[in-house]
Amino acid sequence: MNGLHPIKMPSAKEKVAAELRKAILSRQLQEGEAVTLESVANQLEVSVMPVREAFQILARDGLIKLQRNKGAVVLGINETYIREHYQLRAILESAAAEMCCAPEVDITRIEESYECAAESIQNNDFAAYADENREFHSEIWSAAGNSRMENMIAELWNGLSMGSMITEADYAKVSIEEHERIMKAIREKNGAAAKEEMYRHIMRSRDDMLTNYR
């Protein structure tokens, strides 16, 4: 079969960091709660090494404090942290979307990832949307052509920002509509529109996540 391409999957450390970050931001992991390398590795079905690397990322970001016993303690966060986290993501991801609009950029894989996600929504397969959502975003980071930017955004990724007032299905339907507007701007090589739509998309995710703090 022709026309297929490898799915751009996150590295093991990025997957672990994203899952832990999401759990902390959504308060599934509470301030003061202890986590260990082994427990996280077992729950996510990965080896200890990527968990150790993910702990280093989250410690650098001030989300956890490393312990000598191969574990960590979750630190407290507030609305200010949430707002700053999503603002940084929005700045970087909107810049990446704008860069994808350069005439020489091949957007084929961005289009393919968008179409796969849209098809899943049409088939009411909302469970698959988390991976397809990241795939769409990661293809944009990659197409932008700045590997340092791509690595920075990947380490900031925290999965679906569903908050406490929206279902998985509702989130997916809102998200794919926003992706459609981003995709339209990229296809039209309209950098200003792509930047604006991506920024708005990330900040809407911020507002959803903030419902966990109200």
TAQUI-V732573 format. One record per residue. N is the residue number from 1. PHI is phi in whole degrees, -180 to 180 (999 if undefined). Layout:
n->N phi->PHI
n->N phi->PHI
//
This chain:
n->1 phi->999
n->2 phi->-96
n->3 phi->89
n->4 phi->-88
n->5 phi->-136
n->6 phi->-62
n->7 phi->-72
n->8 phi->-82
n->9 phi->-96
n->10 phi->-68
n->11 phi->-68
n->12 phi->-60
n->13 phi->-68
n->14 phi->-67
n->15 phi->-63
n->16 phi->-65
n->17 phi->-61
n->18 phi->-65
n->19 phi->-66
n->20 phi->-69
n->21 phi->-61
n->22 phi->-61
n->23 phi->-64
n->24 phi->-73
n->25 phi->-65
n->26 phi->-91
n->27 phi->70
n->28 phi->-69
n->29 phi->-104
n->30 phi->-93
n->31 phi->-55
n->32 phi->89
n->33 phi->-73
n->34 phi->-94
n->35 phi->-131
n->36 phi->-120
n->37 phi->-57
n->38 phi->-68
n->39 phi->-67
n->40 phi->-67
n->41 phi->-61
n->42 phi->-67
n->43 phi->-68
n->44 phi->-95
n->45 phi->57
n->46 phi->-132
n->47 phi->-79
n->48 phi->-70
n->49 phi->-57
n->50 phi->-65
n->51 phi->-68
n->52 phi->-60
n->53 phi->-65
n->54 phi->-66
n->55 phi->-59
n->56 phi->-64
n->57 phi->-63
n->58 phi->-71
n->59 phi->-67
n->60 phi->-60
n->61 phi->-86
n->62 phi->81
n->63 phi->-91
n->64 phi->-137
n->65 phi->-117
n->66 phi->-71
n->67 phi->-115
n->68 phi->-71
n->69 phi->-91
n->70 phi->68
n->71 phi->-128
n->72 phi->-155
n->73 phi->-120
n->74 phi->-71
n->75 phi->-93
n->76 phi->-75
n->77 phi->-130
n->78 phi->-138
n->79 phi->-62
n->80 phi->-62
n->81 phi->-61
n->82 phi->-59
n->83 phi->-63
n->84 phi->-68
n->85 phi->-61
n->86 phi->-73
n->87 phi->-63
n->88 phi->-64
n->89 phi->-59
n->90 phi->-64
n->91 phi->-63
n->92 phi->-70
n->93 phi->-71
n->94 phi->-69
n->95 phi->-65
n->96 phi->-62
n->97 phi->-62
n->98 phi->-64
n->99 phi->-65
n->100 phi->-68
n->101 phi->-89
n->102 phi->-63
n->103 phi->-55
n->104 phi->-85
n->105 phi->-80
n->106 phi->-84
n->107 phi->-104
n->108 phi->-55
n->109 phi->-72
n->110 phi->-64
n->111 phi->-62
n->112 phi->-64
n->113 phi->-68
n->114 phi->-63
n->115 phi->-64
n->116 phi->-63
n->117 phi->-66
n->118 phi->-63
n->119 phi->-65
n->120 phi->-63
n->121 phi->-65
n->122 phi->-61
n->123 phi->-91
n->124 phi->58
n->125 phi->-95
n->126 phi->-75
n->127 phi->-64
n->128 phi->-81
n->129 phi->-70
n->130 phi->-58
n->131 phi->-69
n->132 phi->-71
n->133 phi->-63
n->134 phi->-65
n->135 phi->-58
n->136 phi->-61
n->137 phi->-64
n->138 phi->-67
n->139 phi->-68
n->140 phi->-68
n->141 phi->-58
n->142 phi->-67
n->143 phi->-65
n->144 phi->-61
n->145 phi->84
n->146 phi->-116
n->147 phi->-66
n->148 phi->-67
n->149 phi->-63
n->150 phi->-59
n->151 phi->-66
n->152 phi->-64
n->153 phi->-67
n->154 phi->-59
n->155 phi->-74
n->156 phi->-88
n->157 phi->-60
n->158 phi->-136
n->159 phi->74
n->160 phi->-69
n->161 phi->-94
n->162 phi->-81
n->163 phi->65
n->164 phi->-109
n->165 phi->-124
n->166 phi->-148
n->167 phi->-88
n->168 phi->-59
n->169 phi->-66
n->170 phi->-64
n->171 phi->-60
n->172 phi->-61
n->173 phi->-67
n->174 phi->-68
n->175 phi->-62
n->176 phi->-68
n->177 phi->-65
n->178 phi->-69
n->179 phi->-61
n->180 phi->-61
n->181 phi->-69
n->182 phi->-64
n->183 phi->-63
n->184 phi->-60
n->185 phi->-65
n->186 phi->-67
n->187 phi->-61
n->188 phi->-84
n->189 phi->57
n->190 phi->-98
n->191 phi->-61
n->192 phi->-63
n->193 phi->-69
n->194 phi->-61
n->195 phi->-63
n->196 phi->-66
n->197 phi->-67
n->198 phi->-68
n->199 phi->-60
n->200 phi->-64
n->201 phi->-61
n->202 phi->-68
n->203 phi->-71
n->204 phi->-66
n->205 phi->-61
n->206 phi->-57
n->207 phi->-63
n->208 phi->-63
n->209 phi->-64
n->210 phi->-66
n->211 phi->-64
n->212 phi->-71
n->213 phi->-112
n->214 phi->-117
//
